[in-house]
Amino acid sequence: MMRVVRSDLWIDPVFNELFREREGVTLDVFARHGPEDAAWPLLQRAHVYHVSAAKDELPRRWHVTEDLLQRCPNLLCVSSSGAGYDTIDVPACTRAGIIVVNQAGGNAASVAEQTFGLMLGVSRRMLECDRRMRRELGFSREAVMGHEIRGKTLGIVGIGHAGTRVAALAGAFGMEVIATDPLLDPAEIMRRGARPVPFEQLLAQSDVVSLHCPRDASTLKMMNAGAFARMKPGAIFITTARGGIHDEVALEAALASGHLAGAGLDVWDREPPPLDHPLLQRDNVYATYHTAGVTHEARRNVAAISAEQILHVLGGGQPPRLLNPQAWPAFQERFAALAGPLAR
C-alpha cells in the first residue's frame, strides 16, 4: 500500500476523488493546527507528502525541512500544491534521494488574467477612482486620468508558463513585449512571444515591469532600490510571482519619490500584509492577497494535475514537473526497495 499525506488546507475535491479511484494507494489528511502526535505517525509512514506552497498558511513545523525529512524515512516524493515551492527545502530533499515536483502551468491562465487586471487597474487609475468615489464628491474626471497600455513596452521577467500567456495577451493589447529569462536561450524567448533583452536593458526600456520568476537564492531581493531606480520614470511595477523577490521598503521609496507611477502587488513578504503596511496606504498601489492563481478553474486544474502526477510517480514513472532531476537515480533505487511488487 502506497501512502499519500496532505494537510487539511482546502483543496479542490477532485484531488481526493482521483485517489479514491486508485487501488493500492491511500490518502491521509492531518490537521495542521491539531495535535502533533496525530500528524507525525501519518507523515512517518508517508511515501508522498503533498504540501501547501503558501508559506504563511502552513505552520512552520509542517514545512519540508531537513528535520522533517529525518523523521520521515519512507518519503519518496514531495509534491508542492502550486508552481512555487517556498515551503520545501529542495537541496535537502535531493540529498535524501527524494524527488520534488510542482504544478507549474496549472494556474497560468488565471495568473496571466490577473496580471492584466493589476496592470490596467494601475495604468488607468481605476482603483484610485473607485476609492475617491466612495469618500468624496466634486473631483474632476481629469483628476484620475490614466494612460492606455496600447503602444507601451511590457518587460517580462521570467517567461515560463504564466509569462508566456502574459506575452500573448500583451500582443492583443498592442504592447511591445521584451523579456529576460536566464533559463532560456534567445530563440526560445522569441518563440514564446517576446524580444530577448538583458535584465538591465529591460528595466531601462519597460513602461511596465512584470515579474513571473521563481523565488530562489538568485532572485531574492532582485528588485531592490538599485533596480527600481533603473526603471523608467513613471513606469509601473507588477508582481504575481513570490514575496521577497521585490524589496518592499525600496518599492515604497520609489513610489514615495514619484519615480514610479504605481504598482500592482499580489505577493508579499508576509501574507497577508499587516493593515498598517505603508504600501497599503497608497492609492496608486493595487493590492491583492496572492490570489492571481486562485480561481475555481485554476484550483480544480491544479488539484487534478497534482493527483495525476503523484499517481504517475507511485507507478514508477518520471514526473513531468520534476524540480530536482539529479535526485531521480536515487529515487529509483529507493522506490524499488520500498515499493516491492508495485515497482516490478
C-alpha positions in Angstrom: 0.0 0.0 0.0 1.4 3.4 -1.1 0.6 6.3 1.2 0.0 9.9 0.4 -0.4 12.5 3.1 -1.5 16.2 3.0 -2.7 18.8 5.5 -6.3 19.9 5.9 -5.8 23.1 3.9 -8.6 23.4 1.4 -8.1 21.7 -2.0 -10.5 21.1 -4.8 -12.4 17.8 -4.2 -11.1 16.3 -7.4 -7.8 15.6 -5.7 -9.4 13.2 -3.2 -11.6 11.7 -5.8 -8.7 10.6 -8.0 -7.1 8.8 -5.1 -10.3 7.1 -4.1 -10.5 5.6 -7.6 -7.0 4.1 -7.4 -6.4 0.7 -5.7 -3.3 0.3 -3.7 -3.0 3.9 -2.7 -4.3 5.6 0.4 -4.7 9.3 1.2 -4.5 10.6 4.8 -5.2 14.1 5.9 -3.8 15.7 9.1 -5.0 18.8 10.9 -2.3 21.4 10.5 -3.3 23.1 13.8 -4.2 19.8 15.6 -2.1 17.7 18.0 1.3 16.8 16.6 1.1 13.3 17.9 -1.8 12.7 15.5 0.1 14.1 12.4 3.5 12.6 12.8 2.5 8.9 12.5 0.9 9.7 9.2 3.9 11.6 7.9 6.3 9.0 9.1 4.6 6.3 7.1 4.0 8.5 4.0 5.6 7.8 0.6 4.4 11.2 -0.8 3.8 14.4 1.1 1.6 16.9 -0.8 2.5 20.2 0.9 1.0 23.6 0.6 3.1 26.1 -1.5 1.7 29.0 0.6 4.4 29.6 3.3 2.2 31.6 5.7 -0.8 29.3 5.6 1.1 26.3 6.9 2.7 26.2 10.3 6.5 26.1 10.0 6.7 22.6 11.7 5.0 21.1 8.6 7.3 22.8 6.1 9.6 20.3 4.4 12.9 20.9 6.2 15.9 18.7 7.0 14.4 17.9 10.4 11.1 16.8 8.9 12.9 14.6 6.3 14.9 12.9 9.0 11.6 11.9 10.8 10.0 10.6 7.6 12.3 7.8 6.3 9.7 6.4 3.8 9.3 9.6 1.8 9.9 9.2 -1.9 8.4 12.3 -3.2 7.4 15.8 -2.0 4.7 17.4 -4.1 4.1 21.2 -3.9 0.4 22.3 -4.2 1.3 25.0 -6.7 4.0 26.3 -9.0 6.0 27.7 -6.1 7.9 25.7 -3.5 8.7 28.1 -0.7 7.8 25.5 1.9 10.2 22.9 0.6 14.0 22.6 1.1 14.8 21.2 -2.3 18.5 20.7 -1.7 17.8 18.7 1.4 15.3 16.5 -0.5 17.9 15.9 -3.2 20.5 14.8 -0.6 17.9 12.4 0.8 17.1 10.9 -2.6 13.6 12.4 -2.5 12.2 13.9 -5.7 10.3 17.2 -5.6 7.5 18.1 -8.0 5.4 21.2 -8.5 2.3 22.1 -10.6 3.8 24.7 -12.9 1.4 25.8 -15.6 -1.7 24.6 -13.8 -2.9 28.1 -12.9 -1.0 30.1 -15.6 -4.2 31.3 -17.4 -5.5 32.8 -14.1 -2.2 34.4 -13.2 -2.0 36.0 -16.7 -5.5 37.4 -16.4 -4.9 38.9 -13.0 -1.6 40.4 -14.2 -3.5 42.4 -16.8 -6.2 43.2 -14.2 -3.5 44.8 -12.0 -1.8 46.4 -15.0 -5.0 48.1 -16.2 -6.1 49.0 -12.7 -2.9 50.9 -12.1 -2.4 52.4 -15.5 -6.0 53.6 -15.9 -6.1 54.6 -12.2 -9.3 52.7 -11.7 -8.6 51.8 -8.1 -7.9 55.5 -7.2 -11.2 56.5 -8.9 -13.1 53.8 -7.1 -11.8 54.9 -3.7 -12.4 58.6 -4.3 -16.0 58.0 -5.4 -16.7 56.2 -2.1 -15.4 59.1 0.0 -15.8 62.4 -1.8 -17.7 64.4 -4.4 -16.6 67.3 -6.6 -13.4 65.9 -8.1 -13.0 66.1 -11.9 -12.6 63.1 -14.2 -9.2 64.5 -15.2 -8.0 64.2 -11.6 -8.0 60.5 -12.1 -7.0 60.4 -15.7 -4.7 57.5 -16.6 -2.8 56.1 -19.6 -3.6 53.5 -22.2 -1.3 50.4 -22.2 -1.5 50.2 -26.0 1.8 51.0 -27.6 3.7 50.7 -24.3 6.6 48.3 -23.7 6.0 45.4 -21.3 9.1 43.8 -19.7 8.5 40.2 -18.5 11.0 38.8 -16.0 10.7 35.0 -16.3 8.8 33.8 -19.4 7.7 30.4 -18.3 4.1 29.2 -18.3 2.5 32.4 -16.9 4.9 34.7 -18.6 4.2 33.2 -22.0 0.5 33.7 -21.5 1.1 37.3 -20.4 3.1 37.9 -23.6 0.3 36.5 -25.7 -2.3 38.8 -24.0 0.0 41.8 -24.4 0.0 41.3 -28.1 -3.8 41.6 -28.1 -3.5 44.9 -26.3 -0.9 46.2 -28.8 2.0 46.2 -26.5 5.6 45.6 -27.4 7.0 42.7 -25.3 10.5 42.2 -24.1 11.7 39.5 -21.7 14.6 38.2 -19.8 15.0 34.6 -18.6 18.3 33.0 -17.6 16.9 29.5 -18.2 16.0 30.1 -21.8 18.1 30.9 -24.9 17.1 33.9 -27.1 15.5 31.8 -29.7 13.1 30.2 -27.2 12.2 33.6 -25.7 11.3 34.8 -29.2 9.3 31.7 -29.8 7.3 32.5 -26.6 6.4 35.9 -27.9 9.0 38.4 -26.7 12.2 40.0 -27.8 15.0 38.9 -25.5 17.0 41.5 -23.7 19.3 41.6 -20.7 17.8 42.4 -17.3 19.3 45.9 -17.1 18.0 46.8 -20.5 14.6 45.5 -19.6 14.4 47.8 -16.6 15.5 50.8 -18.6 13.1 50.3 -21.5 9.9 49.0 -20.0 6.8 51.1 -19.2 5.6 48.1 -17.2 7.8 45.5 -15.5 6.0 42.3 -14.6 7.6 39.5 -12.5 6.9 35.8 -13.3 10.1 34.2 -12.0 10.5 31.7 -9.1 11.7 32.7 -5.7 15.2 31.2 -5.0 18.7 32.3 -3.9 19.3 34.0 -7.3 16.1 36.1 -7.3 15.7 37.2 -3.6 15.6 41.0 -3.4 16.3 41.1 -7.1 14.1 44.1 -7.4 15.9 46.3 -4.9 16.5 50.1 -4.6 19.0 50.0 -7.5 16.7 48.1 -9.8 13.7 50.4 -9.1 16.0 53.4 -9.7 17.0 52.0 -13.1 13.3 51.7 -14.2 11.9 54.4 -16.4 10.4 57.4 -14.6 6.7 56.9 -14.5 6.9 53.2 -15.1 4.6 50.6 -13.3 5.8 47.6 -11.3 3.6 44.4 -11.3 4.3 41.2 -9.5 2.3 38.0 -9.3 5.5 35.9 -8.6 6.5 35.5 -4.9 7.1 37.8 -2.0 10.7 38.5 -1.3 11.8 38.9 -4.9 11.0 42.6 -4.6 12.2 44.7 -1.7 9.0 46.3 -0.2 10.9 49.1 1.5 12.7 50.0 -1.7 9.4 49.9 -3.6 7.7 52.2 -1.1 10.6 54.7 -1.5 10.4 54.6 -5.3 6.7 55.3 -5.1 7.0 58.0 -2.5 9.6 59.9 -4.6 7.3 59.8 -7.6 9.9 57.9 -9.7 7.3 55.1 -10.2 3.7 55.8 -11.2 2.2 52.8 -9.3 2.4 49.2 -8.5 0.2 46.1 -8.7 1.1 43.6 -5.9 -0.3 40.2 -5.5 2.5 38.8 -3.3 4.1 40.0 -0.1 6.9 39.3 2.4 4.2 38.3 4.9 0.8 37.2 3.6 -1.5 38.8 4.2 0.5 42.0 5.0 -0.3 43.9 8.2 -3.1 46.5 7.8 -0.7 49.4 8.6 1.7 48.3 5.8 2.9 51.5 4.0 2.2 50.1 0.6 -1.4 49.6 1.6 -1.8 53.2 2.4 -1.1 54.3 -1.2 -4.0 54.8 -3.7 -1.6 54.0 -6.6 -0.9 50.5 -5.2 -3.4 47.8 -6.3 -3.1 45.1 -3.7 -4.4 41.6 -3.8 -3.8 38.6 -1.5 -1.8 36.1 -3.5 -5.0 35.4 -5.5 -3.6 35.6 -9.0 -3.7 31.8 -9.4 -6.8 31.3 -7.1 -9.8 30.8 -9.3 -12.3 27.9 -9.3 -10.9 26.8 -12.7 -7.3 27.0 -11.7 -7.8 25.3 -8.3 -9.5 22.4 -9.9 -6.9 22.1 -12.6 -4.0 22.2 -10.2 -5.6 19.7 -7.9 -6.2 17.3 -10.8 -2.7 17.5 -12.2 -1.3 17.2 -8.7 -3.1 13.9 -8.1 -2.3 12.6 -11.6 1.4 13.4 -11.2 1.6 11.7 -7.8 -0.1 8.6 -9.1 2.3 8.6 -12.0 5.2 8.7 -9.6 3.8 5.9 -7.5 3.6 3.8 -10.6 7.3 4.3 -11.1 7.0 6.9 -13.8 9.2 10.0 -14.1 7.1 13.1 -13.4 6.7 15.9 -16.0 7.3 18.7 -13.4 10.4 17.3 -11.7 12.3 20.1 -9.9 15.4 18.1 -8.9 16.2 15.7 -11.7 19.6 14.9 -10.1 17.7 13.0 -7.4 16.0 10.7 -9.9 18.6 7.9 -9.8 18.5 7.7 -6.0 14.7 7.9 -6.1 14.5 4.9 -8.4 16.7 2.8 -6.1 14.6 3.8 -3.0 11.3 3.3 -4.9 12.4 -0.3 -5.9 13.3 -1.1 -2.3 10.2 0.4 -0.7 7.5 -0.3 -3.3 8.3 -4.0 -3.8 5.8 -5.7 -6.1 4.5 -2.3 -7.3 7.9 -1.3 -8.5 8.2 -4.5 -10.5 
